[in-house]
Amino acid sequence: MSARMYRLTALAALALLGACGPSHVNLSIKSPPGTNLGRPMYMLVRQVDPKQYANEAYSEVAAKVGAPDNTVLQTSVIYPGTIQRFQVKTPKEGALAVSFLFTAPDGNWQLLLSPPVTTAVDIELTVSRILSDSTPPALPQEEQGAPEAKPPEGIKMPELPKEMPKLPGAK
C-alpha cells in the first residue's frame, strides 16, 4: 500500500469514527440518603427504540434485571447516600434508556438519551423518582420550534354597571 493510500485510508477511518459520536457515556448518579426510602435499588441501562420506550410498563423493564436480553447494556445497584459513576458503551443504533427501579415509583423513573448522546450525564434522584438530569428531554421533530408568543395585553375595558342609570323623564 502506498503512503498516499495509507493516509487516505487513515483519514477516512478517523472521519468515520468522529461521525459516530462518543463510544461511551459517563453516568454520574447522585442518590441522597432518603432515596428509595433508604433501600438499595437497581439501575438498568438499555438500548431502546424511542417509540417502544414510550409505551413500556414498569413491570416489563423490571423483568429485565433477572432475565436480561441483548438490549441490556448495564445493570447496577444504586445505594442511597452515594454518588456513583458508571461508564456505559453507547449502542451503534437507537437511544439509551436509564431506568431506576424504585420500590414505589412516584413520577419519572426512567430517562431517555437520544442520539447523539453526550459524553457525560449527571442524574440526581429523590425518594421515589428522578429529580433532575443534565440532559434536556428530546422533543419530537414536529414539536420543536419557537416558543408560543403570548398575545400583548390590551387595554382593559371598564366594567359596566349592573344596572344602567335611568335617564331623566324616562319611565
TORGU-831106 format. One line per field, with one value per atom (N, C-alpha, C): residue in one letter; residue number from 0; atom name; x negated, y negated, z negated. Coordinates in nm, 2 decimals, padded with zeros to 4 digits. Each point is the difference from the previous one (the first is absolute). Example, Ala and Ser with C-alpha at 12.3 -4.5 7.8 and 13.67 -1.06 7.14 Angstrom:
res	[a; a; a; s; s; s]
n	[0; 0; 0; 1; 1; 1]
atom	[N; CA; C; N; CA; C]
c1	[-01.32; 00.09; -00.09; 00.04; -00.09; 00.08]
c2	[00.57; -00.12; -00.12; -00.11; -00.11; -00.11]
c3	[-00.78; 00.00; 00.00; 00.07; 00.00; -00.08]
//
This chain:
res	[m; m; m; s; s; s; a; a; a; r; r; r; m; m; m; y; y; y; r; r; r; l; l; l; t; t; t; a; a; a; l; l; l; a; a; a; a; a; a; l; l; l; a; a; a; l; l; l; l; l; l; g; g; g; a; a; a; c; c; c; g; g; g; p; p; p; s; s; s; h; h; h; v; v; v; n; n; n; l; l; l; s; s; s; i; i; i; k; k; k; s; s; s; p; p; p; p; p; p; g; g; g; t; t; t; n; n; n; l; l; l; g; g; g; r; r; r; p; p; p; m; m; m; y; y; y; m; m; m; l; l; l; v; v; v; r; r; r; q; q; q; v; v; v; d; d; d; p; p; p; k; k; k; q; q; q; y; y; y; a; a; a; n; n; n; e; e; e; a; a; a; y; y; y; s; s; s; e; e; e; v; v; v; a; a; a; a; a; a; k; k; k; v; v; v; g; g; g; a; a; a; p; p; p; d; d; d; n; n; n; t; t; t; v; v; v; l; l; l; q; q; q; t; t; t; s; s; s; v; v; v; i; i; i; y; y; y; p; p; p; g; g; g; t; t; t; i; i; i; q; q; q; r; r; r; f; f; f; q; q; q; v; v; v; k; k; k; t; t; t; p; p; p; k; k; k; e; e; e; g; g; g; a; a; a; l; l; l; a; a; a; v; v; v; s; s; s; f; f; f; l; l; l; f; f; f; t; t; t; a; a; a; p; p; p; d; d; d; g; g; g; n; n; n; w; w; w; q; q; q; l; l; l; l; l; l; l; l; l; s; s; s; p; p; p; p; p; p; v; v; v; t; t; t; t; t; t; a; a; a; v; v; v; d; d; d; i; i; i; e; e; e; l; l; l; t; t; t; v; v; v; s; s; s; r; r; r; i; i; i; l; l; l; s; s; s; d; d; d; s; s; s; t; t; t; p; p; p; p; p; p; a; a; a; l; l; l; p; p; p; q; q; q; e; e; e; e; e; e; q; q; q; g; g; g; a; a; a; p; p; p; e; e; e; a; a; a; k; k; k; p; p; p; p; p; p; e; e; e; g; g; g; i; i; i; k; k; k; m; m; m; p; p; p; e; e; e; l; l; l; p; p; p; k; k; k; e; e; e; m; m; m; p; p; p; k; k; k; l; l; l; p; p; p; g; g; g; a; a; a; k; k; k]
n	[0; 0; 0; 1; 1; 1; 2; 2; 2; 3; 3; 3; 4; 4; 4; 5; 5; 5; 6; 6; 6; 7; 7; 7; 8; 8; 8; 9; 9; 9; 10; 10; 10; 11; 11; 11; 12; 12; 12; 13; 13; 13; 14; 14; 14; 15; 15; 15; 16; 16; 16; 17; 17; 17; 18; 18; 18; 19; 19; 19; 20; 20; 20; 21; 21; 21; 22; 22; 22; 23; 23; 23; 24; 24; 24; 25; 25; 25; 26; 26; 26; 27; 27; 27; 28; 28; 28; 29; 29; 29; 30; 30; 30; 31; 31; 31; 32; 32; 32; 33; 33; 33; 34; 34; 34; 35; 35; 35; 36; 36; 36; 37; 37; 37; 38; 38; 38; 39; 39; 39; 40; 40; 40; 41; 41; 41; 42; 42; 42; 43; 43; 43; 44; 44; 44; 45; 45; 45; 46; 46; 46; 47; 47; 47; 48; 48; 48; 49; 49; 49; 50; 50; 50; 51; 51; 51; 52; 52; 52; 53; 53; 53; 54; 54; 54; 55; 55; 55; 56; 56; 56; 57; 57; 57; 58; 58; 58; 59; 59; 59; 60; 60; 60; 61; 61; 61; 62; 62; 62; 63; 63; 63; 64; 64; 64; 65; 65; 65; 66; 66; 66; 67; 67; 67; 68; 68; 68; 69; 69; 69; 70; 70; 70; 71; 71; 71; 72; 72; 72; 73; 73; 73; 74; 74; 74; 75; 75; 75; 76; 76; 76; 77; 77; 77; 78; 78; 78; 79; 79; 79; 80; 80; 80; 81; 81; 81; 82; 82; 82; 83; 83; 83; 84; 84; 84; 85; 85; 85; 86; 86; 86; 87; 87; 87; 88; 88; 88; 89; 89; 89; 90; 90; 90; 91; 91; 91; 92; 92; 92; 93; 93; 93; 94; 94; 94; 95; 95; 95; 96; 96; 96; 97; 97; 97; 98; 98; 98; 99; 99; 99; 100; 100; 100; 101; 101; 101; 102; 102; 102; 103; 103; 103; 104; 104; 104; 105; 105; 105; 106; 106; 106; 107; 107; 107; 108; 108; 108; 109; 109; 109; 110; 110; 110; 111; 111; 111; 112; 112; 112; 113; 113; 113; 114; 114; 114; 115; 115; 115; 116; 116; 116; 117; 117; 117; 118; 118; 118; 119; 119; 119; 120; 120; 120; 121; 121; 121; 122; 122; 122; 123; 123; 123; 124; 124; 124; 125; 125; 125; 126; 126; 126; 127; 127; 127; 128; 128; 128; 129; 129; 129; 130; 130; 130; 131; 131; 131; 132; 132; 132; 133; 133; 133; 134; 134; 134; 135; 135; 135; 136; 136; 136; 137; 137; 137; 138; 138; 138; 139; 139; 139; 140; 140; 140; 141; 141; 141; 142; 142; 142; 143; 143; 143; 144; 144; 144; 145; 145; 145; 146; 146; 146; 147; 147; 147; 148; 148; 148; 149; 149; 149; 150; 150; 150; 151; 151; 151; 152; 152; 152; 153; 153; 153; 154; 154; 154; 155; 155; 155; 156; 156; 156; 157; 157; 157; 158; 158; 158; 159; 159; 159; 160; 160; 160; 161; 161; 161; 162; 162; 162; 163; 163; 163; 164; 164; 164; 165; 165; 165; 166; 166; 166; 167; 167; 167; 168; 168; 168; 169; 169; 169; 170; 170; 170]
atom	[N; CA; C; N; CA; C; N; CA; C; N; CA; C; N; CA; C; N; CA; C; N; CA; C; N; CA; C; N; CA; C; N; CA; C; N; CA; C; N; CA; C; N; CA; C; N; CA; C; N; CA; C; N; CA; C; N; CA; C; N; CA; C; N; CA; C; N; CA; C; N; CA; C; N; CA; C; N; CA; C; N; CA; C; N; CA; C; N; CA; C; N; CA; C; N; CA; C; N; CA; C; N; CA; C; N; CA; C; N; CA; C; N; CA; C; N; CA; C; N; CA; C; N; CA; C; N; CA; C; N; CA; C; N; CA; C; N; CA; C; N; CA; C; N; CA; C; N; CA; C; N; CA; C; N; CA; C; N; CA; C; N; CA; C; N; CA; C; N; CA; C; N; CA; C; N; CA; C; N; CA; C; N; CA; C; N; CA; C; N; CA; C; N; CA; C; N; CA; C; N; CA; C; N; CA; C; N; CA; C; N; CA; C; N; CA; C; N; CA; C; N; CA; C; N; CA; C; N; CA; C; N; CA; C; N; CA; C; N; CA; C; N; CA; C; N; CA; C; N; CA; C; N; CA; C; N; CA; C; N; CA; C; N; CA; C; N; CA; C; N; CA; C; N; CA; C; N; CA; C; N; CA; C; N; CA; C; N; CA; C; N; CA; C; N; CA; C; N; CA; C; N; CA; C; N; CA; C; N; CA; C; N; CA; C; N; CA; C; N; CA; C; N; CA; C; N; CA; C; N; CA; C; N; CA; C; N; CA; C; N; CA; C; N; CA; C; N; CA; C; N; CA; C; N; CA; C; N; CA; C; N; CA; C; N; CA; C; N; CA; C; N; CA; C; N; CA; C; N; CA; C; N; CA; C; N; CA; C; N; CA; C; N; CA; C; N; CA; C; N; CA; C; N; CA; C; N; CA; C; N; CA; C; N; CA; C; N; CA; C; N; CA; C; N; CA; C; N; CA; C; N; CA; C; N; CA; C; N; CA; C; N; CA; C; N; CA; C; N; CA; C; N; CA; C; N; CA; C; N; CA; C; N; CA; C; N; CA; C; N; CA; C; N; CA; C; N; CA; C; N; CA; C; N; CA; C; N; CA; C; N; CA; C; N; CA; C; N; CA; C; N; CA; C; N; CA; C; N; CA; C; N; CA; C; N; CA; C; N; CA; C; N; CA; C; N; CA; C; N; CA; C; N; CA; C; N; CA; C; N; CA; C; N; CA; C; N; CA; C; N; CA; C; N; CA; C; N; CA; C; N; CA; C; N; CA; C; N; CA; C; N; CA; C; N; CA; C; N; CA; C; N; CA; C; N; CA; C; N; CA; C; N; CA; C; N; CA; C]
c1	[-00.09; 00.09; -00.09; 00.03; -00.08; 00.02; -00.09; 00.01; 00.13; 00.02; 00.12; 00.13; 00.01; 00.12; 00.02; -00.11; 00.00; 00.06; -00.05; 00.05; 00.15; 00.04; 00.14; 00.09; -00.05; 00.08; 00.00; -00.11; 00.00; 00.10; -00.01; 00.09; 00.15; 00.03; 00.14; 00.04; -00.08; 00.03; 00.02; -00.08; 00.02; 00.13; 00.03; 00.13; 00.12; -00.01; 00.11; 00.01; -00.11; 00.01; 00.06; -00.04; 00.05; 00.14; 00.06; 00.14; 00.09; -00.05; 00.08; 00.03; -00.06; 00.02; -00.08; 00.02; -00.09; 00.04; -00.11; 00.03; 00.04; -00.01; 00.04; 00.07; 00.09; 00.06; -00.03; -00.04; -00.03; 00.12; 00.05; 00.12; -00.05; 00.05; -00.03; 00.14; 00.02; 00.13; -00.01; 00.07; 00.00; 00.13; -00.02; 00.11; -00.01; 00.08; 00.00; 00.04; -00.02; 00.03; 00.14; 00.10; 00.14; 00.05; -00.09; 00.04; 00.06; 00.10; 00.07; 00.02; 00.04; 00.03; -00.12; -00.12; -00.12; -00.05; 00.07; -00.04; -00.07; -00.09; -00.07; 00.10; -00.03; 00.09; -00.08; 00.06; -00.07; 00.01; -00.11; 00.00; -00.02; 00.07; -00.01; -00.03; -00.10; -00.03; 00.02; 00.09; 00.03; 00.00; -00.02; 00.02; 00.15; 00.06; 00.15; 00.03; 00.12; 00.06; 00.09; -00.01; 00.07; 00.15; 00.06; 00.14; 00.05; -00.08; 00.03; -00.02; -00.10; -00.03; 00.11; 00.07; 00.11; 00.12; 00.01; 00.11; -00.03; -00.13; -00.04; 00.06; 00.04; 00.05; -00.12; 00.01; -00.10; -00.03; 00.10; -00.02; -00.08; 00.02; -00.08; -00.15; -00.03; -00.14; -00.06; 00.07; -00.04; -00.04; 00.08; -00.03; -00.13; -00.06; -00.13; -00.11; 00.02; -00.11; -00.03; 00.10; -00.02; -00.03; 00.05; -00.01; -00.04; -00.12; -00.04; 00.00; 00.04; -00.01; -00.12; -00.01; -00.11; 00.00; 00.11; 00.01; -00.07; -00.01; -00.05; -00.16; -00.04; -00.14; -00.07; 00.08; -00.05; 00.11; -00.03; 00.08; -00.08; 00.04; -00.07; 00.09; -00.05; 00.07; -00.04; 00.10; -00.02; 00.03; -00.10; 00.02; 00.03; 00.10; 00.04; -00.12; -00.01; -00.10; -00.14; 00.00; -00.12; 00.00; -00.12; -00.01; -00.08; 00.07; -00.07; -00.02; -00.11; -00.03; -00.02; 00.06; -00.01; -00.04; -00.07; -00.03; 00.07; 00.09; 00.08; -00.03; -00.02; -00.02; 00.13; -00.01; 00.12; 00.03; 00.12; 00.04; -00.03; -00.02; -00.02; 00.14; 00.11; 00.13; 00.09; 00.10; 00.10; -00.04; 00.08; -00.02; -00.03; -00.04; -00.03; 00.11; 00.04; 00.10; -00.07; 00.00; -00.05; 00.12; 00.02; 00.12; -00.04; 00.07; -00.02; 00.12; -00.02; 00.11; 00.02; 00.07; 00.04; 00.10; 00.01; 00.09; 00.14; 00.03; 00.13; -00.03; -00.01; -00.03; 00.12; -00.04; 00.10; -00.05; 00.03; -00.04; -00.10; -00.09; -00.10; -00.10; 00.00; -00.09; -00.10; 00.01; -00.10; -00.02; -00.12; -00.05; -00.04; 00.04; -00.04; -00.11; -00.11; -00.11; 00.00; 00.05; 00.01; -00.14; -00.03; -00.12; 00.01; -00.11; -00.13; -00.01; -00.05; -00.01; -00.12; 00.01; -00.11; -00.10; -00.12; -00.10; 00.02; 00.08; 00.03; 00.14; 00.06; 00.14; 00.00; 00.04; 00.02; 00.15; 00.03; 00.14; 00.01; 00.10; 00.02; 00.13; 00.00; 00.12; 00.06; 00.13; 00.06; 00.07; 00.09; 00.06; 00.05; 00.08; 00.06; 00.01; -00.09; -00.01; -00.13; -00.02; -00.11; 00.03; -00.09; 00.02; -00.04; -00.12; -00.04; -00.11; -00.03; -00.11; -00.05; -00.13; -00.06; 00.03; 00.08; 00.04; 00.15; 00.03; 00.14; 00.07; 00.13; 00.07; 00.01; -00.02; 00.01; 00.14; 00.03; 00.13; 00.01; 00.11; 00.01; -00.01; -00.05; -00.02; 00.12; 00.12; 00.11; 00.04; -00.05; 00.02; -00.10; -00.12; -00.10; 00.03; -00.05; 00.03; 00.00; 00.04; 00.00; 00.11; -00.03; 00.11; 00.11; 00.12; 00.12; -00.01; 00.04; 00.00; 00.13; -00.02; 00.12; 00.06; 00.14; 00.06; -00.03; -00.02; -00.02; 00.12; -00.03; 00.12; 00.06; 00.13; 00.07; 00.05; 00.07; 00.06; 00.12; 00.00; 00.12; 00.11; 00.12; 00.12; 00.05; 00.06; 00.06; 00.12; 00.03; 00.11; 00.13; 00.10; 00.13; 00.07; 00.08; 00.08; 00.10; 00.04; 00.10; 00.14; 00.03; 00.13; -00.04; 00.06; -00.02; 00.07; -00.07; 00.07; 00.12; 00.10; 00.13; -00.02; 00.05; -00.01; 00.11; -00.02; 00.11; 00.12; 00.11; 00.13; 00.04; -00.09; 00.03; 00.08; 00.09; 00.08; -00.07]
c2	[00.12; -00.12; -00.12; -00.10; -00.12; -00.09; -00.09; -00.09; -00.09; -00.04; -00.08; 00.07; 00.13; 00.08; 00.03; 00.02; 00.02; -00.12; -00.12; -00.13; -00.02; 00.03; -00.02; 00.10; 00.12; 00.10; -00.04; -00.05; -00.04; -00.12; -00.09; -00.12; 00.04; 00.09; 00.05; 00.07; 00.08; 00.07; -00.10; -00.11; -00.10; -00.07; -00.04; -00.07; 00.09; 00.13; 00.09; 00.01; 00.01; 00.01; -00.13; -00.11; -00.13; -00.02; 00.05; -00.02; 00.09; 00.10; 00.10; -00.05; -00.11; -00.05; 00.08; -00.03; 00.07; 00.15; 00.07; 00.15; 00.04; -00.10; 00.03; -00.13; 00.02; -00.11; 00.02; -00.10; 00.00; -00.04; 00.08; -00.03; -00.03; -00.10; -00.04; 00.00; 00.09; 00.01; -00.05; -00.10; -00.06; 00.05; 00.08; 00.06; -00.04; -00.10; -00.04; 00.11; -00.01; 00.10; 00.05; -00.08; 00.04; 00.07; 00.01; 00.06; 00.14; 00.03; 00.13; 00.04; -00.09; 00.02; 00.06; -00.04; 00.05; 00.14; 00.06; 00.13; 00.00; 00.09; 00.01; 00.04; -00.04; 00.03; 00.03; 00.05; 00.03; -00.12; -00.02; -00.09; 00.09; -00.02; 00.08; -00.09; 00.02; -00.08; 00.09; -00.04; 00.08; -00.08; 00.07; -00.05; 00.01; -00.11; 00.00; -00.06; 00.03; -00.07; -00.11; -00.13; -00.10; 00.02; 00.05; 00.03; 00.11; 00.10; 00.11; -00.04; -00.08; -00.05; -00.08; -00.08; -00.08; 00.09; 00.12; 00.09; 00.11; 00.00; 00.11; -00.01; 00.11; 00.00; 00.03; -00.05; 00.02; 00.14; 00.09; 00.14; 00.07; -00.05; 00.05; -00.03; -00.12; -00.04; 00.07; 00.01; 00.07; 00.14; 00.07; 00.14; 00.02; -00.11; 00.02; 00.00; -00.03; 00.01; 00.15; 00.08; 00.14; 00.08; -00.04; 00.07; -00.11; -00.04; -00.11; 00.06; -00.09; 00.04; -00.07; 00.00; -00.06; -00.15; -00.06; -00.15; -00.05; 00.08; -00.04; -00.03; -00.12; -00.03; -00.01; -00.03; 00.00; 00.01; 00.08; 00.01; -00.03; -00.09; -00.03; -00.03; 00.02; -00.03; -00.14; -00.08; -00.14; -00.01; -00.05; -00.01; -00.14; -00.01; -00.14; -00.06; -00.13; -00.08; 00.01; 00.03; 00.01; -00.08; -00.02; -00.05; 00.11; 00.07; 00.11; -00.04; 00.04; -00.03; 00.13; -00.01; 00.12; -00.04; 00.08; -00.02; 00.11; -00.05; 00.10; -00.02; 00.11; 00.00; -00.04; -00.10; -00.04; 00.09; 00.03; 00.09; -00.08; 00.08; -00.05; -00.06; 00.06; -00.05; -00.01; -00.09; -00.01; -00.10; -00.01; -00.09; 00.08; -00.07; 00.07; -00.04; 00.10; -00.02; 00.03; -00.09; 00.02; 00.01; 00.12; 00.02; 00.03; -00.06; 00.02; 00.07; 00.12; 00.08; -00.02; -00.12; -00.04; 00.10; 00.02; 00.09; -00.05; -00.13; -00.06; -00.13; 00.02; -00.12; -00.10; -00.12; -00.11; -00.11; 00.02; -00.10; 00.07; -00.08; 00.04; 00.10; 00.12; 00.10; 00.05; -00.06; 00.03; -00.12; 00.00; -00.11; 00.05; -00.07; 00.04; -00.09; 00.06; -00.08; 00.03; -00.10; 00.02; -00.04; 00.07; -00.04; -00.14; -00.07; 00.04; -00.01; 00.10; 00.01; -00.08; -00.09; -00.07; 00.09; -00.05; 00.09; 00.02; -00.09; 00.01; -00.05; 00.07; -00.03; 00.01; -00.11; 00.00; 00.02; 00.10; 00.02; 00.00; -00.08; -00.01; 00.07; 00.08; 00.07; -00.06; 00.03; -00.04; 00.13; -00.01; 00.11; 00.11; -00.04; 00.10; -00.04; -00.09; -00.04; -00.07; -00.02; -00.08; -00.14; -00.07; -00.14; -00.09; 00.03; -00.09; 00.08; -00.05; 00.05; -00.11; 00.01; -00.10; -00.01; 00.10; 00.01; -00.04; -00.11; -00.04; 00.11; 00.03; 00.10; -00.03; 00.10; -00.03; -00.01; -00.10; -00.02; 00.07; 00.06; 00.05; -00.12; 00.03; -00.10; -00.10; 00.06; -00.09; -00.09; 00.02; -00.08; -00.11; 00.01; -00.09; -00.13; -00.11; -00.13; -00.11; -00.12; -00.11; 00.01; -00.05; 00.01; -00.09; 00.03; -00.07; -00.14; -00.10; -00.14; -00.03; -00.07; -00.04; -00.12; -00.01; -00.11; -00.12; -00.12; -00.12; -00.03; -00.06; -00.03; -00.13; 00.01; -00.11; -00.10; -00.10; -00.10; 00.07; -00.01; 00.06; -00.09; 00.05; -00.07; -00.02; -00.11; -00.01; 00.09; 00.04; 00.09; -00.09; 00.06; -00.07; 00.02; -00.11; 00.02; 00.10; 00.07; 00.10; -00.05; -00.12; -00.06; -00.13; -00.02; -00.13; -00.11; -00.12; -00.11; -00.04; -00.05; -00.04; -00.15; -00.02; -00.14; -00.08; -00.13; -00.08; 00.00; 00.01; 00.00; 00.14; 00.10; 00.13; 00.08; 00.08; 00.08; 00.13]
c3	[00.00; 00.00; 00.00; 00.09; 00.00; -00.12; -00.02; -00.11; 00.01; 00.13; 00.02; -00.03; 00.05; -00.02; -00.15; -00.07; -00.15; -00.07; 00.04; -00.06; 00.03; 00.12; 00.03; -00.08; -00.01; -00.08; -00.15; -00.05; -00.14; -00.02; 00.09; -00.01; 00.01; 00.09; 00.01; -00.13; -00.06; -00.12; -00.11; -00.01; -00.10; 00.02; 00.12; 00.03; -00.04; 00.03; -00.03; -00.15; -00.08; -00.14; -00.06; 00.05; -00.05; 00.02; 00.11; 00.03; -00.08; -00.06; -00.08; -00.14; -00.04; -00.14; -00.10; -00.13; -00.10; -00.01; -00.03; -00.01; -00.14; -00.10; -00.13; -00.06; -00.09; -00.08; -00.14; -00.07; -00.14; -00.08; -00.08; -00.09; -00.14; -00.06; -00.14; -00.06; -00.10; -00.07; -00.14; -00.03; -00.14; -00.07; -00.10; -00.08; -00.14; -00.04; -00.14; -00.10; -00.13; -00.10; 00.01; 00.02; 00.00; 00.13; 00.10; 00.13; -00.02; 00.06; 00.00; -00.15; -00.08; -00.14; -00.07; 00.04; -00.06; 00.04; 00.10; 00.04; 00.13; 00.03; 00.13; 00.10; 00.13; 00.11; 00.12; 00.11; 00.12; 00.10; 00.07; 00.12; 00.12; 00.10; 00.13; 00.11; 00.08; 00.12; 00.12; 00.09; 00.12; 00.13; 00.10; 00.14; 00.03; 00.04; 00.02; 00.13; 00.05; 00.11; -00.07; 00.03; -00.07; 00.00; 00.11; 00.01; -00.10; -00.01; -00.09; -00.15; -00.02; -00.13; -00.06; 00.08; -00.05; -00.05; 00.05; -00.04; -00.10; -00.05; -00.08; -00.15; -00.05; -00.14; -00.09; -00.12; -00.11; -00.01; -00.01; -00.02; 00.11; 00.13; 00.11; -00.02; -00.04; -00.02; -00.12; -00.11; -00.12; 00.03; 00.09; 00.03; 00.07; 00.06; 00.07; -00.10; -00.12; -00.10; -00.02; -00.02; -00.03; 00.13; 00.11; 00.13; 00.10; 00.00; 00.10; 00.14; 00.10; 00.14; 00.06; 00.13; 00.07; 00.00; -00.04; -00.01; -00.13; -00.10; -00.13; 00.01; -00.03; 00.01; -00.14; -00.10; -00.14; -00.10; -00.10; -00.12; -00.12; -00.09; -00.12; -00.11; -00.12; -00.12; -00.04; -00.03; -00.04; -00.15; -00.08; -00.14; -00.05; -00.08; -00.05; -00.07; 00.01; -00.07; 00.07; 00.13; 00.07; 00.14; 00.05; 00.14; 00.07; 00.10; 00.07; 00.14; 00.06; 00.14; 00.08; 00.12; 00.09; 00.14; 00.07; 00.14; 00.08; 00.09; 00.07; 00.15; 00.07; 00.15; 00.06; 00.10; 00.07; 00.12; 00.02; 00.12; 00.13; 00.11; 00.13; 00.05; -00.04; 00.04; -00.12; 00.02; -00.10; -00.11; -00.10; -00.11; -00.13; -00.10; -00.13; -00.10; -00.08; -00.11; -00.13; -00.09; -00.13; -00.10; -00.05; -00.09; -00.14; -00.09; -00.15; -00.05; -00.06; -00.05; -00.15; -00.02; -00.13; -00.06; -00.13; -00.07; 00.03; -00.01; 00.03; 00.09; 00.13; 00.08; 00.00; -00.01; 00.00; 00.09; 00.13; 00.10; 00.09; 00.05; 00.11; -00.06; 00.05; -00.05; 00.10; 00.12; 00.11; 00.08; 00.07; 00.08; 00.14; 00.10; 00.14; 00.05; 00.04; 00.06; 00.15; 00.08; 00.14; 00.07; 00.11; 00.07; 00.06; 00.01; -00.05; -00.15; -00.06; -00.15; -00.04; -00.10; -00.06; -00.07; -00.02; -00.07; -00.15; -00.06; -00.14; -00.04; -00.09; -00.05; -00.15; -00.06; -00.15; -00.03; -00.09; -00.03; -00.16; -00.04; -00.15; -00.03; -00.10; -00.04; -00.13; -00.02; -00.13; -00.05; -00.10; -00.07; 00.10; 00.10; 00.09; 00.14; 00.05; 00.14; 00.03; 00.13; 00.05; -00.03; -00.07; -00.03; 00.11; 00.06; 00.11; 00.07; 00.12; 00.08; 00.08; 00.05; 00.07; 00.15; 00.04; 00.14; 00.02; 00.08; 00.01; 00.08; -00.03; 00.07; 00.15; 00.09; 00.14; 00.04; 00.09; 00.06; 00.13; 00.04; 00.14; 00.09; 00.12; 00.10; 00.02; 00.01; 00.03; -00.12; -00.12; -00.11; -00.02; 00.07; -00.02; 00.07; -00.04; 00.06; -00.10; 00.04; -00.08; -00.11; -00.12; -00.10; 00.04; -00.05; 00.04; -00.06; 00.08; -00.04; -00.08; -00.11; -00.07; 00.06; 00.01; 00.06; -00.09; 00.06; -00.08; -00.08; -00.12; -00.08; 00.05; 00.03; 00.06; -00.11; 00.04; -00.09; -00.06; -00.13; -00.07; 00.00; 00.04; 00.00; -00.14; -00.03; -00.13; -00.01; -00.13; -00.01; 00.01; 00.06; 00.01; -00.13; -00.04; -00.12; 00.02; -00.12; 00.01; 00.05; -00.04; 00.04; 00.07; 00.12; 00.07; -00.07; 00.00; -00.07; 00.09; -00.07; 00.07; 00.04; 00.12; 00.05; -00.06; -00.02; -00.06; 00.10; -00.06; 00.07; 00.06; -00.02; 00.06; -00.11; 00.05; -00.10; -00.03]
//
